[in-house]
Every structure is written in structure tokens, then in C-alpha cells.
Amino acid sequence: MNRLIQSTLSAAVCVLATTASAQEVVRLGNLKLAHFGAVSYMTQLTAKCGIKVDEKLFAKGPDVMQAMVAGELDAGATASEASISARAVGVPIYVVAGFAKGGARLVAAPGSGIKTVADLKGKRVGVTRGGIQEILLAAELGKNNLTFSDQPGKDVQLTYLNYPDLNQALLGKNLDVIMQTEPQSSQAINNGFGVEVMKPYDTPIGSPIRTLVMTEKFYKEKPELAQKFMNCFVMATKAFIDDPKLASKYVRETLFKGQVSEADFDAAIGNAPYSYDITPEHLQITGDTMAKYGVGKFPKGPIATEYVKTDLLEKAKIANGIK
């Protein structure tokens, strides 16, 4: 009898081990930013989604693209400029959804006297190189007929720094103003060393949309798994939209390990709400703006209709009761 029980238990263990090893895994690249939180939350939904999302965090969107080129990732979350730049040089990726809107703010040092973009003439402006904030800054400066460079001799002197370093430079009065992401811009304002000049959404780009991307290989060769991944994305995003307290708790406690306050999170998501959708038109305008101001280092934006694929998203929205 003992041998029978032992044999049965051993068989059960083998079945469980085989099931665990056979679980489908999607390798995801992401950024540690408040509005990237719903994408990260997919890692918590293994049981509901029926897949495991293996997340790796990167410093900026182009790093995610490099990992996808190297075959280390199946999908990634980036600002639109990284997706556009990748497609412009032939990287085989598809944009399959949009997961957050906005997420940028022009923030000046208190007492700087900067009230409008026109006031930036002669000022030191910080921005992260290659980020969507750089494109938005270029569009705003161009709209106001201001020249700019990180070299002397232009109307506006640029300094390129990573997101956390921008806040430190503004706090230390080494910069007059920064074009910053979230939650860092909200933290600067809430902590008193920054004041909002504007949210830079009045150019042809409008409010920028962050992009969820897949490799063409993953999209084409594993369509069922790609659909499961998309269903999981919609499920996670819907959970955050429906339950702001869940979103706040996860981002503040799990993603940022308590480094972001509730007030900072609320302000950040107020300027970068979670979303699902993306259009070729939006990416075409963004890519053409990048080309116009030399931010993308390519002569013209790639044709967006060739790399925006929203069929998986539409199916996932229907499955989750989203119109």
C-alpha cells in the first residue's frame, strides 16, 4: 500500500513538474516609469493569463530595442520614438498597442521667470537624449522659432541627462528648466524645486502615446501566444483603469519600492493616463517631426501603416468587454 501511495505521489510530482516546465513564457522589456506600470503588472497575472511574463527593466526605450534586435526579448514597452527609430533602420518589430498617453512636462526652477517656451531663449534646458521628451522639446522650440543645440551659439543650450539626473540638476540650480517624464516631473513640483511651465501637447504630435511592440518573429511564428500576451496586456490595463488604488499600490510599492509617494503617483498618472490604443497616423506625425528636427537621424519617418498591427489588440479588447 505504501509503495502504491509513493508511486502515485511520484507520478503527481512528475505531472506538476512537466506542466510548470511547459508553461509558455513571453520575454518582456520595460522601463521603470509610473505610466509603464500596467505593462509591468502583467507579471502578476500568470494564473489569469495562462502565460508567464518574464520582465526585464531597462534605462530607456532604445535599450529595449537593442535587446529585441539581439533576440533577447519577444515584446517591449517604449515611448514611440524608440519604435519609430528602430523601424527607420529596418528593425523587424511591430507596434501592437498604445499603453499610456502624455507623460511629459516642462518644469522650471522657482524664481527663474520662465512662463512660456519663448522665455527659454538664453536658458540652459535639460532633456534625456533620444526620449520622446526630446522630440516634444524640439517641436516646441521649432514652433517658437528658437534654435537649439548642446553646443554653444544657439538660442537654447541643451544638456542631456538621464531622468533622475535631470531632477538633481534642477534641484542644484545647474539647469534653468527641464523637459521631464513622469513621475519625476511631478516629484520636482511636489517637492518644491520645480514649477510647471506647460504640458507640451500643442504641436502636431499632440499628446504622445507610448507603444507596446512585438518582434515580427514572435508575432508571425507564435500567433496564439502573441494573442495570449495581448489579452494579458488588456486585462492588466483594464485592472489599473478600473481600480486606481490597485494601480497606485502596485507602482509605488512593487515597481518603485516606496520611492514614489501617493501624491506623486496621482499627479504623474493625471498627466499620463493608462490606455490601449495607437494609430498609424499618430506614429507617422511623430516620425515626420523627428525627421524634421534631426532627432531621429533619418531623412523621413518610416511608413507607419507598414508596422502598426492592431488586430491582436482588437480581439483582446472584445474578449475583455472593451469597446
ZAMARGU-4260 file (C-alpha; in steps of 0.2 Angstrom, whole numbers, plus 5000, padded with zeros to 4 digits):
<rodrens>
0) 5000/5000/5000 | 5014/5012/5005 | 5023/5008/4988 | 5006/5012/4979 | 5005/5029/4988
5) 5023/5033/4985 | 5021/5029/4966 | 5005/5039/4965 | 5014/5054/4973 | 5029/5052/4962
10) 5018/5052/4947 | 5009/5068/4953 | 5025/5077/4956 | 5031/5072/4938 | 5015/5079/4930
15) 5016/5095/4940 | 5035/5097/4935 | 5031/5094/4917 | 5016/5107/4917 | 5027/5120/4925
20) 5041/5117/4913 | 5029/5118/4899 | 5022/5135/4904 | 5023/5147/4890 | 5034/5162/4893
25) 5035/5179/4885 | 5051/5189/4887 | 5046/5207/4890 | 5057/5223/4891 | 5050/5238/4901
30) 5055/5254/4909 | 5054/5259/4927 | 5041/5273/4925 | 5024/5276/4933 | 5015/5275/4916
35) 5023/5259/4912 | 5015/5251/4927 | 5001/5242/4919 | 5013/5233/4907 | 5023/5228/4922
40) 5008/5222/4931 | 5006/5208/4918 | 5019/5199/4928 | 5007/5197/4942 | 4993/5189/4932
45) 5001/5172/4927 | 4986/5162/4934 | 4973/5173/4925 | 4983/5175/4908 | 4989/5157/4907
50) 5006/5163/4902 | 5022/5169/4912 | 5028/5186/4908 | 5047/5187/4911 | 5050/5206/4914
55) 5067/5214/4912 | 5069/5233/4916 | 5079/5245/4905 | 5085/5263/4907 | 5077/5269/4891
60) 5067/5264/4876 | 5082/5262/4864 | 5090/5249/4876 | 5074/5239/4874 | 5075/5240/4856
65) 5093/5234/4856 | 5088/5219/4867 | 5074/5215/4854 | 5087/5216/4840 | 5098/5204/4849
70) 5084/5191/4851 | 5083/5193/4870 | 5065/5199/4870 | 5049/5195/4862 | 5040/5211/4867
75) 5044/5228/4874 | 5037/5244/4881 | 5044/5260/4874 | 5040/5278/4870 | 5035/5280/4852
80) 5052/5287/4846 | 5061/5271/4850 | 5049/5261/4840 | 5050/5273/4825 | 5069/5274/4825
85) 5070/5255/4825 | 5058/5254/4810 | 5068/5268/4801 | 5083/5257/4801 | 5074/5241/4797
90) 5072/5233/4814 | 5059/5219/4812 | 5046/5225/4825 | 5028/5229/4825 | 5018/5241/4836
95) 5003/5232/4843 | 4996/5244/4856 | 4997/5260/4865 | 4998/5259/4884 | 4999/5277/4890
100) 4996/5295/4884 | 5006/5311/4889 | 5019/5309/4902 | 5029/5324/4899 | 5031/5341/4907
105) 5042/5357/4905 | 5047/5361/4923 | 5057/5377/4928 | 5066/5381/4943 | 5056/5393/4955
110) 5061/5411/4953 | 5068/5408/4935 | 5055/5419/4927 | 5051/5406/4914 | 5032/5406/4910
115) 5032/5401/4891 | 5043/5392/4879 | 5048/5409/4872 | 5056/5413/4888 | 5069/5398/4885
120) 5080/5409/4875 | 5097/5411/4883 | 5092/5397/4895 | 5100/5380/4900 | 5087/5367/4896
125) 5089/5348/4902 | 5082/5334/4892 | 5085/5315/4890 | 5093/5311/4874 | 5083/5300/4862
130) 5067/5301/4873 | 5050/5307/4867 | 5053/5322/4878 | 5067/5327/4867 | 5056/5326/4852
135) 5042/5336/4861 | 5055/5349/4866 | 5062/5351/4848 | 5044/5353/4842 | 5040/5367/4854
140) 5056/5376/4851 | 5054/5375/4832 | 5036/5381/4834 | 5043/5396/4843 | 5057/5399/4831
145) 5071/5395/4843 | 5087/5387/4838 | 5095/5374/4850 | 5110/5363/4852 | 5121/5355/4866
150) 5135/5366/4858 | 5136/5385/4861 | 5130/5398/4849 | 5111/5394/4848 | 5096/5402/4856
155) 5094/5387/4869 | 5108/5377/4877 | 5104/5359/4879 | 5111/5347/4892 | 5107/5329/4890
160) 5105/5319/4906 | 5095/5303/4912 | 5078/5306/4920 | 5084/5305/4938 | 5099/5316/4935
165) 5088/5330/4927 | 5079/5332/4944 | 5096/5333/4953 | 5102/5346/4941 | 5087/5357/4943
170) 5087/5355/4962 | 5106/5360/4962 | 5102/5375/4950 | 5113/5368/4937 | 5099/5370/4924
175) 5085/5383/4922 | 5072/5371/4916 | 5070/5353/4911 | 5058/5343/4899 | 5054/5329/4911
180) 5045/5312/4911 | 5033/5305/4925 | 5034/5303/4940 | 5050/5313/4940 | 5041/5330/4934
185) 5028/5328/4947 | 5041/5324/4961 | 5050/5340/4956 | 5034/5350/4958 | 5028/5342/4974
190) 5045/5344/4982 | 5046/5362/4978 | 5061/5363/4967 | 5051/5364/4951 | 5036/5373/4944
195) 5026/5368/4929 | 5028/5379/4913 | 5017/5368/4902 | 5012/5351/4896 | 5020/5350/4878
200) 5005/5344/4869 | 5000/5358/4857 | 5011/5353/4842 | 5006/5342/4828 | 5011/5327/4839
205) 4998/5331/4852 | 4999/5320/4867 | 5012/5307/4864 | 5007/5288/4865 | 5019/5275/4872
210) 5020/5260/4862 | 5019/5241/4865 | 5029/5232/4852 | 5032/5214/4847 | 5046/5206/4836
215) 5040/5201/4819 | 5046/5184/4823 | 5035/5182/4839 | 5020/5190/4830 | 5021/5179/4815
220) 5028/5162/4822 | 5019/5161/4838 | 5002/5169/4835 | 4992/5160/4848 | 5005/5165/4862
225) 5005/5183/4855 | 4987/5184/4857 | 4988/5177/4875 | 5001/5191/4878 | 4989/5204/4871
230) 4974/5198/4881 | 4985/5199/4897 | 4990/5217/4892 | 4972/5222/4890 | 4967/5213/4906
235) 4981/5222/4916 | 4977/5239/4909 | 4959/5237/4912 | 4963/5232/4930 | 4973/5248/4933
240) 4960/5259/4924 | 4945/5251/4934 | 4955/5252/4951 | 4966/5267/4953 | 4970/5261/4971
245) 4977/5245/4964 | 4987/5254/4951 | 4994/5266/4964 | 4999/5252/4976 | 5007/5241/4963
250) 5018/5255/4956 | 5023/5263/4972 | 5026/5248/4982 | 5032/5235/4969 | 5039/5245/4955
255) 5047/5259/4965 | 5049/5251/4981 | 5041/5265/4991 | 5052/5279/4982 | 5036/5287/4975
260) 5023/5295/4986 | 5004/5293/4983 | 5003/5312/4979 | 5017/5310/4966 | 5009/5294/4958
265) 4992/5303/4957 | 5000/5318/4949 | 5010/5308/4937 | 4995/5297/4931 | 4985/5313/4930
270) 4997/5318/4916 | 5000/5300/4909 | 4984/5290/4910 | 4984/5272/4905 | 4976/5267/4888
275) 4976/5254/4875 | 4975/5262/4858 | 4988/5268/4844 | 4985/5274/4826 | 4997/5274/4811
280) 4993/5292/4809 | 5000/5297/4826 | 5016/5287/4823 | 5018/5295/4806 | 5016/5313/4813
285) 5029/5309/4827 | 5041/5301/4815 | 5040/5315/4802 | 5043/5328/4817 | 5058/5318/4822
290) 5065/5319/4804 | 5061/5337/4803 | 5071/5342/4818 | 5085/5329/4816 | 5081/5320/4832
295) 5079/5303/4823 | 5094/5304/4812 | 5084/5298/4797 | 5078/5308/4782 | 5060/5304/4784
300) 5048/5294/4796 | 5045/5276/4791 | 5028/5272/4784 | 5018/5269/4799 | 5004/5258/4791
305) 5018/5245/4787 | 5022/5242/4805 | 5006/5246/4816 | 4997/5230/4818 | 4982/5231/4830
310) 4972/5215/4826 | 4978/5207/4841 | 4973/5222/4852 | 4955/5222/4844 | 4952/5204/4848
315) 4959/5206/4866 | 4948/5221/4869 | 4932/5212/4863 | 4937/5197/4874 | 4938/5209/4889
320) 4922/5218/4885 | 4930/5234/4880 | 4923/5245/4866
</rodrens>
